[in-house]
Amino acid sequence: MVEAILSKTKGDRWIWLIVILLSILSLLAVYSSTGTLAYKKGVGTEQYLFKHLVMIVGGLALMYFSHLLDYRYYAGISKVLMIVTVPLLLYTLIFGNNVNEASRWVTIPIINQTFQTSDLAKLALITFLARTLTKKQEQIKDVKKSFLPIMGSVSVVFILIALANLSTAMMLFGVSILLLIIGRISIKQIAIVCMAGFVLLMGVVFFGPRSATYKSRIDVYMHPEKADPDKSFQANQAKIAIATGGIFGKGPGNSTQRNFLPHPYSDFIYALIIEEYGMVGGFLVVFIYLVLLYRCILIVTASPKAFGALLAAGLSFSLTIQAFANMAVAVGLGPVTGVPLPLVSMGGTSILFTSVAFGIILSVSRDIEEKKLEKDAKVIIGEIPAMG
């Protein structure tokens, strides 16, 4: 069945296989982790599984259509996305749904579905940076024509996201720096961007609307022995889940910490995976994301066009950095954040935007394959001499 599906797709087959594996793992983990939530809501667990399955299928459909579209079209789309994203982020801060003292979501009318605007912002900024860096390569060292427009777009999006979602803003800023390095921005200018980012970060942490929350999380992480048990509850329950999982785990559906973890189906789903599938399952998930990063690096290095390389690099770094940030928090290597595990955590529109990102990467890969086939065909019919 997997071979039949892959035969109808284009682009890197390993990435398609990774997406299928993560989707299957997601369905298993979400079904297991939502039992307590379903009990509290007085509904069947199958209801959450079906909703998640719909999102997974919808994401695969978006991925398929996104990978069929020539990646060059995303350069033009990025301008529209940026025009929409900035006011939408501002609207979210002022009028968005407030959950856990953070306004990160807006409700889509008619369908009554919430979505996190930072998911759209990540896609918009990365595609826009890839386009801008490509267009300005001849003037890349010019401060006025290249550096200031790029710096402005990164700073505006960073500050609008950071006020409500600091972890996502920091990861997006890190991806932006990587793109600036690949895009040949001078080290001096990158250093200025980093200094400016640090100043903005300190401003948000100490003077932002969620400064108390950020300080508390950092303090709990740095001094867990002195922390209030209520504030370190999530991290402690995740550690218990991991410790009791052992090497091979308790088996699918046998988690006990899902009854205590506040968000075992989203932020801490990796801890639940280790509890049920053990260290073997945990290392397998890490290996899958490492293979994803490796395959994406191959696409970046093989892309003949700067825009394709920058686009694939930015989106792949964004996905893998987010994945490792989520797993690091689950195992206690970082303070608690609200970052989901890409394509695994239960979510609504976040799965859809993640799927589009995968689709764009596959679009770049598809273009590379088609160019290679064209070249091979010309060699066969003798239009160009064969090498060697």
C-alpha positions in Angstrom: 0.0 0.0 0.0 2.8 2.4 0.9 4.5 1.7 -2.5 1.2 2.4 -4.3 0.9 5.7 -2.6 4.5 6.7 -3.2 4.2 5.7 -6.9 1.7 8.6 -7.4 3.9 11.2 -5.8 6.9 13.1 -6.9 9.9 14.5 -5.0 12.1 12.8 -2.4 10.6 9.4 -1.6 12.3 9.3 1.8 10.5 12.5 2.9 7.1 11.0 1.8 7.9 7.9 3.8 8.8 10.0 6.8 5.5 11.8 6.6 3.6 8.6 6.4 5.5 7.1 9.4 5.0 10.3 11.5 1.3 10.3 10.6 0.8 6.7 11.7 2.7 7.4 15.0 0.6 10.5 15.5 -2.6 8.6 15.2 -1.4 5.9 17.7 -0.1 8.4 20.2 -3.1 10.8 20.0 -5.6 7.9 20.4 -3.7 6.7 23.5 -3.2 10.2 25.1 -6.7 11.6 24.7 -8.5 9.0 26.9 -8.5 11.2 30.0 -9.5 14.3 28.1 -12.4 12.4 26.5 -13.5 11.1 29.9 -13.5 14.7 31.3 -15.5 16.0 28.4 -17.9 13.1 28.5 -17.3 11.9 25.0 -15.7 8.9 23.3 -12.0 8.8 22.6 -12.9 8.0 19.0 -14.3 11.5 18.6 -10.8 13.0 19.1 -9.2 10.4 17.0 -11.6 11.0 14.1 -11.0 14.8 14.3 -7.3 14.2 14.3 -7.6 11.8 11.4 -9.5 14.4 9.4 -6.7 16.9 10.0 -4.0 14.4 9.0 -5.8 13.5 5.8 -6.4 17.2 5.1 -2.7 17.9 5.7 -1.7 15.1 3.3 -4.0 16.5 0.7 -2.5 20.0 1.1 1.0 18.5 1.0 0.2 16.7 -2.3 -1.2 19.8 -4.0 1.6 22.0 -2.6 4.3 19.7 -4.0 2.7 19.8 -7.5 2.9 23.6 -7.6 6.2 24.9 -9.0 8.1 26.3 -6.0 8.9 29.5 -7.9 5.3 30.6 -7.5 5.9 30.7 -3.7 8.1 33.7 -4.3 5.1 35.8 -5.4 2.8 34.2 -2.8 5.3 35.2 0.0 4.6 38.9 -0.6 0.8 38.3 -0.2 1.4 36.2 2.9 3.6 38.9 4.6 0.9 41.6 3.8 -1.7 39.4 5.5 0.5 38.1 8.3 1.6 41.3 10.0 -1.9 42.8 10.6 -3.2 39.3 11.5 -0.5 38.9 14.2 -1.4 42.4 15.5 -5.1 41.5 15.5 -4.4 38.3 17.4 -2.5 40.2 20.1 -5.4 42.6 20.6 -8.5 40.5 19.9 -7.3 36.9 19.9 -8.6 34.1 22.1 -6.8 34.3 25.5 -5.7 30.9 26.7 -3.2 30.6 29.6 -2.6 34.3 29.6 -1.6 34.3 25.9 -3.4 35.5 22.9 -2.1 33.2 20.2 -5.3 32.0 18.5 -8.0 33.5 16.4 -11.3 31.9 15.5 -12.2 31.3 11.9 -15.8 32.3 11.3 -18.5 29.9 10.1 -16.4 26.7 10.8 -15.6 27.9 14.3 -12.1 26.5 14.1 -9.2 28.3 15.9 -5.8 28.6 14.4 -2.5 29.9 15.7 -1.4 32.8 13.6 2.3 32.2 14.3 2.0 29.1 12.1 1.2 31.2 9.2 3.8 33.8 10.2 6.6 31.1 10.1 5.6 30.1 6.6 5.3 33.7 5.4 8.6 35.0 6.9 10.7 32.0 5.7 9.4 32.2 2.1 9.7 36.0 2.1 13.3 35.9 3.4 14.2 33.3 0.7 12.7 35.5 -2.0 14.3 38.7 -0.7 17.8 37.2 -0.2 17.6 35.7 -3.7 16.6 38.9 -5.4 19.2 41.0 -3.6 22.2 38.8 -4.1 23.9 41.4 -6.3 23.4 44.0 -3.6 23.7 41.7 -0.6 26.3 43.8 1.1 24.4 47.1 0.7 23.0 48.1 4.1 20.2 50.4 2.8 19.0 48.2 -0.1 19.4 44.7 1.5 20.1 44.7 5.2 17.5 47.2 6.4 14.5 45.6 4.5 15.5 42.1 5.7 16.2 43.3 9.3 12.9 45.1 9.3 10.8 42.1 8.3 12.5 39.8 10.8 12.2 42.3 13.7 8.5 43.1 13.1 7.4 39.4 12.9 9.7 38.5 15.8 8.3 41.1 18.2 4.6 40.4 17.3 5.0 36.7 17.9 7.3 37.0 20.9 4.8 39.1 22.9 2.5 36.0 23.1 4.7 33.0 22.1 8.4 33.6 22.9 9.6 30.0 22.2 8.2 30.1 18.6 9.6 33.6 18.0 13.1 32.5 19.2 13.1 29.4 16.9 11.9 31.5 14.0 14.6 34.1 14.7 17.2 31.3 14.8 16.0 30.0 11.4 16.2 33.5 10.0 19.8 33.8 11.2 20.7 30.6 9.4 19.1 31.9 6.2 21.1 35.1 6.5 24.3 33.1 6.8 23.4 30.9 3.8 22.2 34.0 1.9 25.7 35.6 2.2 24.8 38.4 4.5 28.0 39.7 6.0 29.1 38.4 9.5 29.1 42.0 10.8 25.5 42.6 9.7 24.5 39.2 11.2 26.1 40.1 14.5 24.1 43.4 14.5 20.9 41.3 13.9 21.8 39.0 16.8 22.5 41.9 19.1 19.2 43.6 18.1 17.4 40.2 18.6 18.9 39.9 22.1 17.8 43.4 23.0 14.2 42.6 21.8 14.3 39.3 23.6 15.3 40.9 26.9 12.7 43.5 26.5 10.0 40.9 26.0 11.2 38.7 28.9 11.5 41.5 31.4 8.8 44.0 30.3 6.4 42.1 28.0 2.9 41.1 29.0 3.9 37.6 29.9 7.2 38.5 31.7 6.1 36.9 34.9 5.4 33.6 33.1 8.7 33.6 31.3 10.7 34.4 34.5 8.9 31.7 36.4 9.6 29.0 33.7 13.3 29.9 33.6 13.5 29.9 37.3 11.8 26.5 37.6 14.2 25.1 35.0 17.3 26.6 36.6 16.4 25.8 40.2 13.9 22.8 40.1 14.7 21.9 43.8 13.4 25.2 44.9 10.4 25.4 42.6 6.8 25.5 43.5 5.5 21.9 42.9 2.5 23.3 41.0 4.8 25.2 38.6 7.1 22.2 38.0 4.2 19.7 37.8 4.3 19.3 34.0 8.0 18.8 33.8 8.0 16.3 36.8 5.2 14.2 35.3 7.0 14.1 32.0 10.1 12.8 33.7 8.1 10.1 35.5 6.6 9.0 32.2 10.1 8.7 30.7 11.6 7.0 33.7 8.9 4.4 33.8 9.0 3.7 30.1 12.3 1.7 30.4 13.9 0.3 27.3 10.9 -1.2 25.5 8.0 0.7 27.1 4.7 -0.3 28.7 3.1 -1.0 25.3 0.7 1.0 23.1 -2.3 2.4 25.1 -0.8 1.5 28.5 0.4 4.9 29.6 -0.5 5.9 33.1 1.0 9.4 33.1 -1.5 10.5 30.5 -3.9 10.8 33.5 -1.6 13.4 35.1 0.1 15.3 32.3 -1.9 18.4 31.4 -1.1 18.1 27.6 0.0 14.6 26.8 -1.4 14.8 23.3 0.4 18.0 22.3 3.3 19.6 24.2 4.4 16.5 26.0 3.5 13.8 23.5 7.1 12.7 23.2 7.2 11.8 26.9 4.1 9.6 26.3 5.7 8.0 23.3 8.7 7.0 25.4 6.5 5.8 28.2 4.6 3.4 25.9 7.4 2.5 23.4 10.4 3.0 25.6 13.9 4.3 24.8 13.7 2.3 21.5 10.6 4.3 20.5 12.1 7.6 21.6 15.4 7.0 19.7 13.4 6.0 16.6 11.5 9.3 16.6 14.8 11.2 16.9 16.3 9.1 14.1 13.3 9.9 11.8 13.8 13.6 12.3 17.5 13.3 11.7 16.9 11.4 8.4 14.4 14.2 7.5 17.1 16.8 8.1 19.7 14.8 6.1 17.3 14.4 3.1 16.5 18.1 3.2 20.2 19.0 3.3 20.6 16.9 0.1 17.8 18.8 -1.5 19.4 22.2 -0.5 22.8 21.2 -1.9 21.3 19.8 -5.1 19.1 22.8 -5.9 20.4 24.7 -8.9 18.6 27.9 -8.0 19.3 30.0 -4.9 15.6 30.5 -4.1 14.9 26.8 -4.1 17.9 26.2 -1.8 17.0 28.9 0.6 13.4 27.9 0.7 14.1 24.3 1.4 16.7 25.2 3.9 14.5 27.6 5.9 11.5 25.3 6.0 13.5 22.2 6.9 15.4 24.0 9.6 12.1 25.3 11.0 10.6 21.8 11.2 13.6 20.0 12.6 14.5 22.7 15.2 10.9 22.7 16.4 10.9 18.9 16.7 14.1 18.8 18.7 12.9 21.8 20.9 9.8 19.8 21.7 11.7 16.7 22.5 14.3 18.6 24.6 11.6 20.1 26.8 9.9 16.7 27.2 13.2 15.1 28.5 14.0 18.1 30.7 16.7 19.7 28.6 14.9 23.0 28.4 12.2 25.1 30.1 8.6 24.3 29.4 7.3 25.8 26.2 4.1 25.4 24.1 5.8 24.0 21.0 4.2 20.9 19.4 6.0 18.0 17.8 5.6 18.5 14.0 3.1 16.1 12.4 2.8 14.1 15.7 1.1 16.3 18.3 -2.6 16.7 18.1 -3.5 20.0 16.6 -5.8 21.7 14.1 -4.4 24.1 11.6 -0.8 23.6 12.8 -0.8 20.2 11.1 -2.1 21.9 7.9 0.6 24.6 7.9 3.3 22.0 8.7 2.0 19.9 5.8 2.2 22.8 3.4 5.8 23.3 4.5 6.6 19.7 3.7 4.8 20.1 0.3 7.0 23.1 -0.6 10.2 21.2 0.3 8.9 18.4 -1.9 8.2 20.9 -4.7 11.9 21.9 -4.7 12.9 18.2 -4.7 10.5 17.5 -7.6 12.0 20.3 -9.7 15.5 18.8 -9.0 14.4 15.4 -10.2 12.7 16.7 -13.3 15.8 18.7 -14.2 17.9 15.6 -13.8 15.6 13.5 -15.9 15.7 16.2 -18.7 19.5 16.2 -18.6 19.6 12.4 -18.7 17.2 12.3 -21.6 19.4 14.8 -23.6 22.4 12.7 -22.9 20.6 9.6 -24.2 19.6 11.3 -27.5 23.0 12.8 -27.9 22.1 16.5 -27.5 24.8 16.9 -24.8 27.9 14.8 -24.3 27.9 12.3 -21.5 30.3 12.9 -18.7 33.1 10.4 -18.2 
